[in-house]
């Protein structure tokens, strides 16, 4: 081909090349994006790990080694991080592994550790995700940790052997149960002072607050009960016996619409479903052995229990109690937290 013809074709060829490049680089028309899986993070107390479950697929998709003894576990507001309470294996001594570990959800890696006093067991976060309240079981205290600085902001004396912790959704109060004194301490989060104590049934283990912050639900393992406390008066409004008197309740969770309360009954191997008023047991559902912690998916459709006696997680249909799946995890599953 001579140079004249070559020059004549150069323009059309260049336009064709540009048109092809533009088409190849263009974004595809927007369409339905694949839904992100709902993930559950399970703390395995004896395995020193966190199991990551795809809830819908009912399978473990990752295992994260955290060291220490992982127990309490929460998803941070915004869902980008998971917090887990770690304590040293040596009892009655503050060790290097006593901390709140921070796991990045996207990479499933531990990215930070915050001090939270000695032997942290359970904790909760303020709604804005800036402060964490943890129970220090061996010290009889609760710690307020500033997550922006990573330092303990305040230490408060609460009941004897504190365990369960819940921050009200309005962020104004934190509630801490104490196993031996059979009390719930009420902390004003603006001043970090204990403003009251509520006497409940024997050996309170966990606490949850209704979405409107008006009701506080407290499990009592030895009492075998769930007590409802009016957050305004700080007076118990009712106590209900669980699983026909067989319940040994530990974990408690409230549905996102506030209409149901779910209780893990420990050695009774069941979950009780209680009405919002805390006066009536609606159902008792069998699960794995020794369910400890539990959580409800944010759409309210599933309940998950961490079964420390059978080293698995039970996934329940929240409407019927039907078992949708049983997933083996690490040794001694203790708590469970679910992403949105």
C-alpha positions in Angstrom: 0.0 0.0 0.0 1.4 3.4 -0.9 1.9 6.3 1.5 -1.1 8.3 0.0 -3.5 5.5 0.7 -2.0 4.9 4.1 -2.5 8.6 5.1 -6.1 8.4 3.8 -6.9 5.5 6.0 -5.2 6.9 9.1 -8.1 9.1 10.1 -10.9 6.4 9.9 -8.6 3.9 11.6 -7.9 6.3 14.5 -11.5 7.2 14.9 -12.4 3.5 15.0 -9.7 2.8 17.6 -10.9 5.7 19.8 -14.5 4.4 19.5 -13.4 0.9 20.6 -11.3 2.3 23.5 -14.2 4.4 24.7 -16.6 1.4 24.6 -14.1 -0.8 26.4 -13.5 1.7 29.2 -17.2 2.7 29.7 -18.9 1.5 32.8 -21.6 -1.1 32.5 -25.1 0.1 33.1 -26.0 0.1 36.7 -28.0 -3.0 37.8 -28.8 -4.9 40.9 -25.6 -5.3 43.0 -25.0 -8.6 44.8 -26.0 -8.3 48.4 -23.3 -8.4 51.0 -23.5 -11.5 53.1 -24.6 -11.2 56.7 -21.6 -12.1 58.8 -21.6 -13.4 62.4 -18.4 -13.2 64.5 -18.2 -15.8 67.2 -15.7 -15.7 70.1 -14.2 -19.1 70.9 -13.1 -18.9 74.5 -11.0 -22.1 74.6 -9.7 -21.9 71.1 -8.5 -18.3 71.4 -10.1 -17.5 68.0 -12.9 -15.7 66.3 -15.0 -17.7 63.8 -16.5 -15.7 60.9 -19.8 -17.2 59.7 -21.8 -16.5 56.5 -25.2 -16.6 58.2 -27.2 -17.2 55.0 -24.9 -20.0 53.8 -24.5 -21.4 57.3 -20.8 -22.0 57.1 -17.5 -20.7 58.5 -15.6 -18.5 56.0 -12.7 -17.4 58.2 -10.9 -18.0 61.5 -9.0 -15.2 63.2 -6.4 -16.0 65.9 -6.6 -13.3 68.7 -4.7 -14.8 71.6 -5.9 -14.5 75.2 -9.4 -15.6 76.2 -12.0 -14.0 73.9 -15.5 -13.5 75.4 -17.6 -10.4 74.9 -17.9 -9.3 71.3 -19.6 -6.4 69.6 -19.9 -4.9 66.1 -19.0 -1.2 66.0 -21.5 1.4 64.8 -21.0 1.6 61.0 -20.0 -2.1 60.8 -16.4 -1.6 59.8 -14.9 -3.1 63.0 -15.5 -5.9 65.5 -14.5 -5.4 69.1 -13.7 -8.4 71.3 -12.8 -8.6 75.0 -9.6 -10.5 75.7 -8.3 -11.6 79.1 -5.2 -13.4 80.2 -5.5 -17.1 81.0 -4.0 -16.6 84.4 -6.8 -15.8 86.8 -6.7 -12.8 89.2 -3.8 -11.2 87.4 -3.7 -8.4 84.8 -1.7 -9.8 81.9 -0.4 -8.4 78.6 -3.3 -10.0 76.8 -6.0 -8.1 78.9 -7.4 -5.8 76.2 -10.1 -5.0 73.8 -9.0 -6.2 70.4 -10.2 -4.4 67.3 -10.8 -6.5 64.1 -11.2 -4.9 60.7 -14.2 -6.6 59.0 -12.9 -6.1 55.5 -9.5 -7.7 56.1 -10.4 -9.9 59.1 -7.3 -8.8 60.9 -6.6 -7.5 64.3 -5.7 -3.8 63.8 -5.6 -2.5 67.3 -5.7 -3.3 71.0 -7.1 -1.0 73.7 -6.6 -1.3 77.5 -9.9 -1.8 79.4 -8.7 -2.6 82.9 -8.0 -6.1 84.2 -9.9 -9.2 83.1 -12.4 -7.5 80.8 -15.4 -9.9 80.1 -18.3 -8.0 78.6 -18.6 -4.5 77.2 -20.7 -2.3 75.0 -20.2 0.8 72.8 -21.9 4.2 72.9 -24.1 4.8 69.8 -21.5 7.1 68.3 -18.8 4.5 68.7 -16.4 6.8 70.7 -16.5 5.3 74.2 -16.5 1.6 75.3 -17.7 0.5 78.7 -16.2 -2.8 80.0 -16.7 -4.9 83.1 -13.6 -5.8 85.1 -14.8 -9.0 86.9 -11.8 -9.5 89.2 -11.6 -5.9 90.3 -15.3 -5.0 90.9 -15.1 -2.1 88.6 -16.2 -0.9 85.1 -13.9 1.0 82.8 -14.8 3.7 80.3 -12.4 3.6 77.4 -12.0 6.6 75.0 -11.6 4.9 71.6 -10.3 8.0 70.0 -7.2 8.1 72.3 -7.2 4.4 73.3 -7.0 5.3 76.9 -9.1 4.5 80.0 -11.1 7.7 80.6 -12.7 6.6 84.0 -12.9 3.6 86.3 -16.1 3.2 88.4 -16.7 0.9 91.4 -19.8 -1.3 90.7 -21.1 -4.5 92.2 -19.2 -7.6 93.1 -18.0 -9.7 90.1 -19.4 -7.5 87.4 -20.2 -9.1 84.1 -22.9 -8.0 81.7 -22.7 -4.5 80.1 -25.2 -2.7 77.9 -25.3 1.0 76.8 -28.8 2.3 76.2 -29.6 3.2 72.6 -30.0 6.9 73.5 -26.4 6.8 74.9 -27.3 8.3 78.3 -26.7 5.3 80.5 -24.6 2.2 80.8 -25.9 -0.8 82.8 -23.5 -3.3 84.5 -24.6 -6.5 86.2 -22.8 -8.0 89.2 -23.0 -11.8 89.8 -22.3 -11.9 93.5 -24.1 -8.8 94.8 -27.1 -9.5 92.6 -27.3 -5.9 91.4 -27.3 -3.8 88.3 -25.3 -0.6 88.5 -26.4 2.4 86.5 -23.7 4.7 85.0 -24.4 8.2 83.8 -22.3 8.3 80.6 -22.0 12.1 80.7 -20.3 12.1 84.1 -19.1 8.5 84.3 -20.5 8.2 87.8 -22.7 5.4 89.3 -26.1 7.0 89.9 -28.0 4.0 91.1 -28.1 0.2 91.8 -31.0 -2.1 91.2 -31.4 -5.4 93.2 -32.4 -8.3 90.9 -32.6 -12.1 91.1 -29.7 -14.4 92.0 -26.5 -14.2 89.8 -27.4 -11.7 87.1 -25.3 -12.5 84.0 -26.3 -10.3 81.1 -28.3 -7.2 80.3 -30.0 -5.7 77.3 -32.0 -2.5 76.7 -35.1 -2.0 74.5 -34.6 0.1 71.3 -36.5 3.0 72.9 -34.2 2.9 76.0 -37.2 2.5 78.4 -36.8 -1.1 79.5 -33.8 -3.0 80.8 -33.8 -6.8 80.7 -31.5 -8.7 83.1 -30.9 -12.5 83.1 -30.3 -14.3 86.4 -28.6 -17.7 86.1 -29.3 -19.1 89.5 -32.7 -17.5 89.8 -33.6 -18.9 86.4 -35.4 -15.7 85.5 -35.6 -12.6 83.4 -36.2 -9.4 85.2 -37.6 -6.3 83.5 -36.6 -2.9 84.9 -38.2 0.5 84.2 -35.4 2.7 83.1 -37.2 5.8 84.3 -37.9 4.7 87.9 -35.1 2.0 88.1 -37.7 -0.3 89.6 -38.3 -3.9 88.5 -41.6 -4.2 86.8 -41.7 -8.0 86.5 -39.8 -11.2 86.8 -40.6 -14.2 84.6 -39.4 -17.8 85.1 -37.7 -19.3 82.0 -38.2 -22.7 80.3 -40.7 -24.0 82.9 -38.2 -23.4 85.7 -35.4 -25.3 83.9 -33.7 -22.2 82.5 -30.2 -21.2 83.5 -30.2 -17.9 81.6 -27.1 -16.1 80.4 -27.2 -14.1 77.1 -30.1 -11.8 76.3 -31.0 -9.9 73.1 -33.9 -7.7 72.0 -35.3 -7.7 68.5 -34.8 -4.5 66.5 -38.5 -3.7 66.7 -38.5 -4.2 70.4 -41.4 -6.7 70.4 -39.5 -9.8 71.5 -36.7 -10.7 74.0 -34.6 -13.7 73.4 -32.7 -15.5 76.2 -30.0 -18.2 76.0 -30.7 -20.7 78.8 -27.2 -22.1 79.3 -27.3 -25.6 80.7 -31.0 -26.0 79.9 -29.9 -26.1 76.2 -32.7 -23.8 75.0 -33.8 -20.3 74.0 -36.8 -18.6 75.6 -38.8 -16.1 73.7 -40.4 -13.4 76.0 -42.8 -10.6 75.3 -41.6 -7.0 75.3 -43.2 -6.4 78.7 -41.1 -9.2 80.2 -44.1 -10.9 81.7 -44.9 -13.9 79.5 -42.8 -16.7 77.9 -44.0 -17.1 74.4 -41.9 -20.1 73.4 -39.0 -22.3 74.4 -36.8 -23.6 71.5 -34.1 -26.4 71.8 -30.6 -25.5 70.5 -27.1 -26.9 71.0 -25.5 -27.7 74.4 -25.0 -24.8 76.9 -26.0 -21.8 74.7 -24.2 -18.7 76.2 -24.3 -15.7 74.0 -26.9 -15.0 71.3 -27.8 -12.3 68.8 -30.6 -11.4 66.4 -30.1 -10.5 62.8 -31.0 -6.8 62.1 -33.9 -7.8 59.9 -35.3 -9.8 62.9 -35.5 -13.1 60.9 -32.8 -15.2 62.6 -31.5 -15.8 66.0 -28.0 -17.3 66.6 -26.7 -19.0 69.7 -23.1 -19.7 70.7 -23.2 -23.2 72.2 -20.2 -23.7 74.4 -21.0 -27.3 75.3 -21.2 -28.5 71.7 -18.7 -26.2 70.0 -21.2 -25.0 67.5 -23.7 -22.2 66.6 -27.4 -22.8 66.1 -29.2 -20.7 63.5 -32.9 -20.4 64.3 -35.9 -19.0 62.3 -37.0 -16.2 64.6 -40.7 -16.6 63.6 -41.0 -20.4 64.2 -38.0 -21.5 66.2 -37.1 -24.0 63.4 -33.4 -24.8 63.3 -32.1 -23.5 59.9 -28.5 -24.7 60.5 -25.9 -25.9 62.9 -22.3 -24.8 62.3 -19.2 -26.1 64.0 -16.9 -23.4 65.2 -13.9 -23.3 67.6 -13.7 -24.7 71.1 -15.9 -23.0 73.6 -18.0 -20.5 71.6 -19.0 -17.8 74.1 -20.4 -14.7 72.3 -21.8 -13.8 68.9 -22.2 -10.5 67.0 -23.9 -10.0 63.7 -23.2 -7.4 61.0 -26.0 -5.5 59.2 
